[in-house]
Amino acid sequence: MIKLHGFSASNYYNVPKLALLEKGIEFEEVLSYSGAGPKYKPEYLDKSPLGKVPALETPDGFISESRSILEYIERAYPTPSLLPTSAFGIAKVQELSQFIELYFELAARRMIPNLISGTEPDSNVLKEFETNIKKASSALSNLSNFKQFAYGDQFTLADIAAILNLPVVRSVGNRFLGEDPLSQVAGLDEYCARMEEREHVKRIRGDAQADQPGFMAHLKELYGL
Ligand SMILES: N[C@@H](CCC(=O)N[C@@H](CS)C(=O)NCC(=O)O)C(=O)O
């Protein structure tokens, strides 16, 4: 059976986890907190070269990077598919997923340590976040109207990217800008509410909540946070 290494409080871990759940693939979860290196589990680097979470253990070896893991899952277990059938549709789903990761998730990620530790972010980082997120959120409607799913008429990898990452951006914005930077994205509120009702998204949220004490204890041990 394939094994997913990582921890449920991580949005990156939850990307392949949600794909596996939605596809109904049996898998085992192996709890492993990140921050690998001399201070913490150097052996984890055999699974993920930068010590990042997630890593997927397959019969052929380990794969790191959530995007490559999704690629493996989709090819190794093609049905039910989390991609449309046409070449154009597949590319549009990948485009939207990448757009969300690069221009939303990575922009917000720089302030997640502040969110966790209750500290204020560097003012330049905050300013950059504000400028970049404004630009990205007005462009987002060109890629999705969020009417039913993020793209097309079926649940795809773009929905996984949207529902696991956009709420984090909203939390960071609400906390440090005092407003939701995605409030003007048409259809997004209703879309998120619909996605949160899905059985496997609920499982992801419940597991993330349950993992919080363990994750916080890990951060305390490693960084004294
Ligand atoms: N590009 C990686 C990013 C994974 C990532 O940043 N994971 C975080 C946890 S949410 C992590 O392991 N951070 C620890 C570190 O960067 O050392 C992927 O897509 O899997």
Ligand as a Chemical Component Dictionary entry (heavy atoms), coordinates in Angstrom:
data_LIG
# 
_chem_comp.id                   LIG 
_chem_comp.type                 NON-POLYMER 
_chem_comp.pdbx_formal_charge   0 
_chem_comp.three_letter_code    LIG 
# 
loop_
_chem_comp_atom.comp_id 
_chem_comp_atom.atom_id 
_chem_comp_atom.alt_atom_id 
_chem_comp_atom.type_symbol 
_chem_comp_atom.charge 
_chem_comp_atom.model_Cartn_x 
_chem_comp_atom.model_Cartn_y 
_chem_comp_atom.model_Cartn_z 
_chem_comp_atom.pdbx_ordinal 
LIG N1  N1  N 0 7.072  22.671 -3.253 1  
LIG C1  C1  C 0 6.780  21.799 -2.153 2  
LIG C2  C2  C 0 6.460  22.633 -0.932 3  
LIG C3  C3  C 0 6.204  21.793 0.306  4  
LIG C4  C4  C 0 6.338  22.613 1.582  5  
LIG O1  O1  O 0 6.799  23.765 1.592  6  
LIG N2  N2  N 0 5.939  21.987 2.690  7  
LIG C5  C5  C 0 6.099  22.620 3.979  8  
LIG C6  C6  C 0 5.021  22.183 4.935  9  
LIG S1  S1  S 0 3.473  22.942 4.529  10 
LIG C7  C7  C 0 7.428  22.192 4.553  11 
LIG O2  O2  O 0 7.789  21.038 4.492  12 
LIG N3  N3  N 0 8.169  23.170 5.123  13 
LIG C8  C8  C 0 9.389  22.922 5.809  14 
LIG C9  C9  C 0 10.594 23.405 5.071  15 
LIG O3  O3  O 0 10.448 24.080 4.036  16 
LIG O4  O4  O 0 11.693 23.129 5.561  17 
LIG C10 C10 C 0 5.613  20.864 -2.519 18 
LIG O5  O5  O 0 4.825  21.233 -3.407 19 
LIG O6  O6  O 0 5.491  19.766 -1.965 20 
# 
loop_
_chem_comp_bond.comp_id 
_chem_comp_bond.atom_id_1 
_chem_comp_bond.atom_id_2 
_chem_comp_bond.value_order 
_chem_comp_bond.pdbx_ordinal 
LIG N1  C1  SING 1  
LIG C1  C2  SING 2  
LIG C1  C10 SING 3  
LIG C2  C3  SING 4  
LIG C3  C4  SING 5  
LIG C4  O1  DOUB 6  
LIG C4  N2  SING 7  
LIG N2  C5  SING 8  
LIG C5  C6  SING 9  
LIG C5  C7  SING 10 
LIG C6  S1  SING 11 
LIG C7  O2  DOUB 12 
LIG C7  N3  SING 13 
LIG N3  C8  SING 14 
LIG C8  C9  SING 15 
LIG C9  O3  DOUB 16 
LIG C9  O4  SING 17 
LIG C10 O5  DOUB 18 
LIG C10 O6  SING 19 
# 
